[in-house]
Amino acid sequence: MGKRRKRPETFSPATWRLLLTGDQDGATNLALDEAILAAVATGDSPPTLRFYGFAPGCISLGYEQEWDGLDWDVCEAEGWQIVRRSSDSRAILHVDDLNYALYLPLTDPRADGDAAATARRFNLGLEYGLIDLGVDPTRMQPFYTDTGEPGFGSFDGPSIYNIVTGQLTLLASAQWRLGQALLQHGSLPLAGDVTRIANAMYFDMPGQRWAVQLRLGRRAVALNAVLGHNKTFAEASTALAQGLGEVLDVTFVPGELSAPEQEQAALLRAKYTDEGWTKKF
């Protein structure tokens, strides 16, 4: 096990809910995010950590991202759905990845600070989990400061929300605040080609796709490529939960979605399947 960076702060111990909601389509996952966050904001649900996947494959756009950067015909041919998140940042291709989401009220001291401060806090917990999976902690910071223009994808360029090994983004996250609650969710590619999102992008000129693929190959990486072997979804989610629990002084107890959360998610799913929402920018 690698050496962890020292925690800069401690909290009073707390118990939070752990949800394992399996693979869902894109609209369902985003509807669940909003339903759970709203319930946490009103105090009807406890602070929660959720792990989940996407099936079929899906591209999630950031809230203010332009939709015409994608080639919709290619996405359809690949079987990749397209949805728009309520969190900002940039596009993510959800194939072969593990997704996590943290939901907590703003009254919790773990939510203190701005987006950068809370991202550093949560990412330290995720980093602890990655170390337990075998990622070298000495390579958790970039070899250089990447000042290049960020690309269309969340893994294509620097961000305060990203966790980097060497100069390569390994885990990308985004945040959203709704009422009196905070959500941070993100994607850890477990395997596969991290440049695949370039196949779904629209380009005017020959050679642009190849250039983006080349750049992505120098900016992003999947977990199995870092480790040299595969980790299962269960192994990775267990490690991330343990790391977050250690940094946030939280014990995660397995739970279930409440009936109101399920009912609200069913209603919200129409929002995330609406083309007017998906193509709003």
N, C-alpha and C positions, 0 to 999 in steps of 0.2 A: 504494500500500500504506500502511495506517495505521501509526501509531507503536505499538509494543508496550510494555506495562509491563515494567520490568526484572525479570529472573529473580532471586529472592532466594537461590538456591542452585544449585550445579553438582554433577554426578555424574561418576564415571569412565565413559567411553564403554562402551556395551554393544550387543549385537546381539540383537534379539528377533524372534520369528516373527510374520508378518502373515498372517492368514487372511481370505479373502473367501468366505463360505459361502453367498451368494445368499439367495433367498427360501425360507423354511421355514415350516411351521405353528408355532403357538405352543408346543405341547408339545415339538416337536423343538428349537426354539431354546433353551428353558429346560433341556432335557436336555443339550444341547451345553454350555451354560454350566457346569452342574455337573460334567460329565465332564472338561472342559478344566481347570476349577479344581482338581479332585481330582488330576489328573495333574501340574499345576504344583506343587501342595502337596507331593507326594512326590518331586519332581525328575525324574519320568519325561518331562515335557514342559517346554520352555523358557518363559520369560515370553512372553506373547502379546497381540497386539492383533487383535481380530476385528471385521469389519464385516458386517452382515447386514440382511435385511428380513423382513417377515412376509407370508405369503400362505397362506390368505386373511387378511383383516383380523382383528385380534385385540385384545381388551382384557386387559391383564395387571394383576392386582391385586397390591398390596403384600402381604408375607408375613402381616401381622397385620390386614389390612383385612377388614371385614365384606363378605360376598358379596351380601347382600340389598340393597345400595345400587344394584344393577343391575336393570333390567327384562330378564329373560332371554328373554322372548318377543320383545321388540324386537331384542335382539342376534341371535337366531336369524333373524328376518325380514331383518335387514341383512346376514346372512352373516358376522357377527363371532364368532369363537371367544372363549371366556373361559378364562383360565388364571391360576394363582397363582404368582408368583415366590417364590424363596427369599430375595431381597432385600426390604427393607422399603420404606418410602415409600408412595406412593399410586398410584391407577390411571392407566394410560396407554393411549390408543387408538392402536394401531399401524396406521395407514393413511397412505400417502404419506410415510413417515418413513425416515430413515437411523438405524440402530442401531449402536452401538459397544460393545465390551466389552474391558476391560483385565484381564489375569490375571497376577499376579506373586506371588512368594513373600514372606513377611513378613521374611525375612532380607535382602531387597534394601533398600538405603537409601531407595529411592523409596517404600517402604511405611512409612517411619518416621512415627510420630505417630498420633493418633486419627482418627476419621472426618472431622472438620472439617479437620484439617491435610492429610490425604491428598486430600480433595476439592478444597481450594484449589490444591494442587500439580497435580493432573490437570486441573482446570478451566482453569488458566492455559495449559496446552498446547492445550486445546480452543479457548480464546479466541484464541490465536495463529492457529489454523486458520481461525476465523471471520473474523478480520481479513483474512486472505489471500483469503477469499471475497468481501470487500467490505463487511462489517459495520463500521459506524463505531465505533472504539474509545472515542470520547468518550462514547458512549451505552451502554457496557458495564455501567454501574452504575445502579441505579434513581434516578429523580428524587426519590423519597421512600421512607421506610421503610413498607412495607405491613404494618400491624399487624392487618389483618382476619383473621378466622378462615380457615385453609386449607380449601379445598373437597375434594371427593371425588377429584379428579384431581391428578396431580403438577404439572401446569401451572397449577393453580388456587390460587395463594398462594405465599408465600416458602418457601425451603428452602435449607439450606447447600449442597445439591448442584446447585442450579439456576444457569444462566448467563442473565443478564438484559440486554436492550438497552432503554434507557429504563426504563419501569416494566413491561416485558413479558417474560415468560419465553420464551426462545428454545430452550433445551436443558435437559432435565431428566434427572437421573441418580439412581442409588441404589447402595449398597454391600452387600457380603456377604462375611464371612470364614468360610472353611471350613478346618479344620485349620491348616496353616501357610501359607495363601495368602489373597490379597485379590482380590476382583472389584469393579470399578466398571463398571457398564453404564448406557447412557442412550439417549435418543431425541431426534433433531433433526427436527422436521417440515419437510419440504422444500417442501410446498405444501398446498393444501386448507384447509378450514374448521376452525380449532382449537377451535371450540365444539361440534363434532359429538358429542363424548363425552356431552354433556348429553342427546342423543337416546336414549342407552342407559341413562340413570339412572332409578330408580324415584322417583316423587313422589306424595304423598298429596293435594296440593291444586293446583287450577288456578293457573297463573301462576308456579309454582315453577321449571318448566323454563325459561321465558323469562327469569326473574331470573338463573338460573345461566348461561345463554347470554350474557346481557348482561355479567355479571361476568367470565366467561372472555374475552370480547372485549376487556376492559380489563386483563387480566392475562397474556395469552399471544399469541404471534404465530408464523407460519411464516416460513421463511427467504425465500421468494420475495416475501412482503409487505414484508419489511425492505429487500430489494435492489431491488424493482421489476421483477425478471426471474427466470427459473428457472435453477437450477443442477442438473446431473445428479447422480445418486448417485455416479458415478465422480469427478466434480469435487469434490464435498463430502468424500467419504471420503479422497481424496488430500490435500486441504488439512488435514483434521483429523489425519491421520497425520503430515504434515510438522510441524504445530504441536506435537503431542505429542513427536515425535522431538527437536525443537529444545529444548524445555523439560526433557525427561527425559534428554537426551544419549544417545538410543537411535537406532540404525539398524534399520529394519524390513525384514526379508527375506521375500519371499513364500514360504509353505510350505503344507503340507497337514495335515489331521487325521491323527493316527496311527491305526493299526488298533485299538489298545486304546481310544482315545478314541471311535472310532466304535462299537465294540462296547458300551462302557459307556453311551454316549448312547442306543443302541437299547434297552438294559435300563431306563434311567432314564425313558424316554418314558412308560412305563406309569404312573409316579408322577404325571406332570404331566397325564395324561388322566383320572386317577382323580377322580371326583366327591367322594369323601371328602376328598381333599387340597384340591380347589378350594373346597369349602364348609366348610372346617375352622373358620372363624371367623364 
